[in-house]
Amino acid sequence: FKAFKFKSFKLQFHRGYYMNIKYVFFDCWDTVIKYHENEPNGDMKAIHPYLVEKDKVSPDDLSNMLKEIEKKYYSQNEWEVPCTSLLALLIELNGLHLTISYEEAEKIMVRKFLVPEPMPQINLMLDYLNKKGIKHSILSNTTISEELTKEFVDRLLPNNSFEFLVASSRVATKKPQPLFFKLGAAKAGVKCEECLYIGDTFSSDVFGSSSANMNPAWLNWKNKQPNPNYHVRDFIEVENYEKLINILEGKVL
């Protein structure tokens, strides 16, 4: 085992690790694109006009209830359910109903509530992979539909070369479950050990991909500490894509 330390990032690997990367997977949120909310409780304000009994519960109360539901939901790490299911629980628990479908409500919520933007240097990273001839895709946890997630990515990165995008909301399993990573490798037609997985969250991205025998790269732009409950022996840690490219150029690809 070797550890290489640099001024602003570190690379950890043992002999032979990261030497045969044939495919790169990206997490989506906070790795390829990020977002901020346009206003407090804007999710429920966006769909409140479509509630038949809209005077029964305020948008703020609905939004706070949804946050409590999500807190309970995100405490489990086994399976994913789509945003529409969580929305149905919220609406029907309050004896309400919508004049539109839950799928339509999700689109209104997401498009009006979330303000997305590309991650810094993501185009630099994608250009680098294209020059190297390394295929790449997005493999990401999200309750948002795969269709809407892809819509955001394609709008913000119109010339992207992602082969496909898999959202956990469509396939039930999610990170850090090894099944999710194995699904991505199967779709790409490669072995897990031939893949580099890039993500911003230690527990789901670094630990999860490592558990599936992928090679993790932690895009730690939030300057977090590794979760001590998730032991991972070998991973790359960088704060931005430029430094990741320097590592890959010098040690991997």
C-alpha positions in Angstrom: 0.0 0.0 0.0 1.2 3.5 -0.9 -0.1 6.9 -0.2 0.9 10.0 -2.2 0.3 13.4 -0.7 0.3 16.7 -2.5 -0.3 20.2 -1.4 -4.0 20.4 -2.1 -5.1 16.9 -2.8 -4.2 13.3 -2.1 -4.1 10.1 -4.1 -4.3 6.8 -2.3 -3.9 3.5 -4.1 -2.1 0.2 -3.9 0.1 -1.2 -6.6 -1.9 -1.8 -9.8 -4.9 0.1 -8.7 -6.5 2.6 -11.2 -4.2 1.4 -14.0 -6.8 0.0 -16.4 -9.7 2.5 -16.5 -12.0 1.8 -19.4 -15.1 3.7 -18.4 -16.0 6.6 -16.1 -19.2 7.1 -14.2 -20.4 10.3 -12.7 -22.8 11.1 -9.9 -25.2 13.8 -11.1 -26.1 16.3 -8.4 -23.1 18.3 -7.0 -20.9 16.4 -9.4 -22.1 17.2 -12.9 -24.7 19.8 -12.1 -25.7 21.6 -8.9 -28.7 23.7 -8.0 -30.2 26.1 -5.5 -33.8 26.7 -4.5 -35.4 29.8 -6.0 -37.4 30.6 -2.8 -38.2 29.1 0.6 -40.8 26.3 0.2 -41.1 27.1 -3.5 -41.8 23.4 -4.2 -45.3 23.5 -2.7 -45.9 27.1 -3.8 -45.5 25.9 -7.4 -48.2 23.2 -7.2 -50.5 24.9 -4.6 -52.7 26.4 -7.3 -53.4 22.9 -8.6 -54.9 21.7 -5.2 -58.7 21.5 -5.2 -58.7 22.3 -1.4 -55.8 24.8 -1.6 -57.1 26.9 1.4 -57.1 23.8 3.6 -53.3 23.7 4.1 -50.7 26.5 3.4 -47.8 25.9 1.0 -45.4 26.5 3.9 -47.1 23.8 6.0 -47.1 21.3 3.1 -43.4 22.0 2.4 -42.5 21.5 6.1 -44.5 18.2 6.1 -42.7 17.1 3.0 -39.3 17.8 4.6 -40.3 15.6 7.6 -41.3 12.8 5.2 -38.1 13.1 3.3 -36.0 13.1 6.5 -37.6 9.7 7.5 -37.2 8.4 3.9 -33.5 9.4 3.5 -32.6 7.7 6.7 -32.9 4.3 4.9 -30.3 3.3 2.4 -31.9 0.2 0.7 -34.3 1.3 -2.0 -35.4 4.3 -4.0 -38.9 5.6 -4.6 -39.7 8.4 -7.0 -40.7 11.9 -6.0 -44.2 11.2 -7.2 -44.7 8.6 -4.6 -43.5 10.9 -1.8 -45.8 13.6 -3.2 -48.7 11.2 -3.3 -48.1 10.3 0.4 -48.0 14.0 1.4 -51.1 15.1 -0.6 -53.3 12.1 0.4 -52.2 12.1 4.0 -53.7 15.6 4.2 -57.0 14.6 2.6 -56.1 16.7 -0.5 -56.1 16.0 -4.2 -54.6 17.6 -7.3 -56.3 18.6 -10.5 -53.3 17.3 -12.4 -51.3 14.0 -12.2 -48.5 13.5 -9.8 -46.1 13.3 -12.8 -47.3 16.7 -14.0 -47.0 18.1 -10.5 -43.4 16.8 -10.3 -42.5 18.6 -13.5 -44.0 21.9 -12.3 -42.3 21.6 -8.9 -38.8 20.7 -10.3 -38.8 23.2 -13.2 -40.0 26.1 -11.0 -38.4 25.3 -7.7 -34.8 24.2 -8.7 -32.3 26.6 -10.4 -29.6 24.3 -11.8 -26.1 25.2 -13.1 -23.1 23.2 -14.3 -20.4 22.2 -11.9 -17.2 24.2 -12.3 -14.8 22.6 -14.8 -17.2 19.8 -15.7 -16.7 20.7 -19.4 -12.9 20.5 -18.9 -13.3 17.0 -17.5 -15.6 15.8 -20.3 -13.3 17.2 -23.0 -10.4 15.4 -21.4 -12.3 12.1 -21.4 -13.3 12.6 -25.0 -9.7 13.3 -26.1 -8.6 10.1 -24.3 -11.4 8.1 -25.9 -12.9 7.1 -22.5 -16.6 6.6 -22.6 -18.7 7.9 -19.7 -22.2 8.0 -18.3 -24.2 9.3 -15.3 -25.2 6.9 -12.5 -27.0 8.9 -9.8 -29.3 8.8 -6.8 -32.3 11.0 -7.1 -36.0 10.9 -6.4 -36.5 13.1 -9.4 -37.5 11.3 -12.6 -34.8 10.1 -15.0 -36.5 12.2 -17.7 -36.3 15.4 -15.7 -32.7 14.7 -14.5 -31.6 14.2 -18.1 -33.5 17.3 -19.2 -31.4 19.4 -16.8 -28.1 17.8 -17.8 -28.8 18.3 -21.5 -30.0 21.9 -21.1 -26.9 22.9 -19.1 -24.4 20.8 -21.0 -25.9 20.7 -24.5 -22.9 19.1 -26.2 -22.3 16.5 -23.6 -21.1 13.0 -24.6 -22.7 10.9 -21.9 -23.7 7.6 -23.2 -26.7 7.2 -20.9 -28.1 8.4 -17.6 -29.4 6.1 -14.9 -31.5 7.6 -12.1 -32.2 5.5 -9.0 -35.8 6.7 -9.1 -36.4 4.5 -12.2 -34.6 1.3 -11.1 -35.5 1.1 -7.4 -32.0 0.4 -6.1 -29.7 3.2 -5.1 -26.2 4.0 -3.8 -24.4 2.8 -1.8 -26.0 -0.6 -2.8 -23.5 -2.5 -5.0 -26.4 -3.5 -7.2 -26.8 0.1 -8.5 -23.1 0.3 -9.6 -23.3 -3.2 -11.1 -26.3 -2.1 -13.1 -24.3 0.8 -14.6 -21.4 -1.5 -15.5 -23.8 -4.0 -17.1 -25.4 -1.3 -19.3 -21.9 0.0 -20.3 -20.7 -3.5 -21.1 -17.7 -3.3 -18.8 -16.5 -4.9 -15.6 -16.8 -2.9 -12.3 -13.1 -3.0 -11.7 -12.5 -1.3 -15.1 -14.6 1.7 -14.0 -13.8 5.0 -12.3 -16.7 6.5 -10.3 -16.7 10.2 -9.5 -19.0 11.6 -6.8 -19.1 14.2 -4.1 -20.4 12.1 -1.2 -18.2 9.8 0.7 -20.7 7.3 2.0 -22.8 6.8 -1.1 -20.2 7.5 -3.9 -16.8 6.5 -2.5 -17.9 3.7 -0.2 -20.6 2.5 -2.5 -18.5 2.3 -5.7 -15.7 0.7 -3.8 -18.1 -1.9 -2.4 -19.0 -2.8 -6.0 -15.2 -3.0 -6.9 -15.2 0.2 -8.8 -12.4 2.7 -8.4 -13.7 5.8 -6.4 -12.7 9.4 -7.0 -14.0 11.8 -4.3 -14.8 15.2 -5.7 -14.6 16.8 -2.3 -15.2 20.4 -3.2 -17.2 20.9 0.0 -14.1 20.0 2.1 -15.8 17.2 4.1 -14.1 14.6 6.2 -14.4 10.9 5.3 -17.2 9.1 7.2 -15.4 6.9 9.8 -18.3 4.4 9.6 -17.4 3.6 6.0 -13.8 2.3 5.6 -12.4 2.6 2.1 -8.7 1.8 1.6 -8.2 3.1 -1.9 -9.6 6.3 -3.4 -8.6 9.5 -5.1 -9.6 12.7 -3.3 -9.5 16.1 -5.1 -11.3 19.4 -4.7 -11.8 20.1 -8.4 -11.7 18.5 -11.8 -8.5 20.2 -12.9 -6.6 18.4 -10.1 -8.4 15.1 -10.9 -7.2 15.4 -14.6 -3.7 16.0 -13.4 -3.8 12.8 -11.3 -5.4 10.7 -14.1 -2.9 12.0 -16.7 0.1 11.2 -14.5 -1.0 8.0 -12.9 -3.9 6.3 -14.8 -4.9 7.1 -18.3 
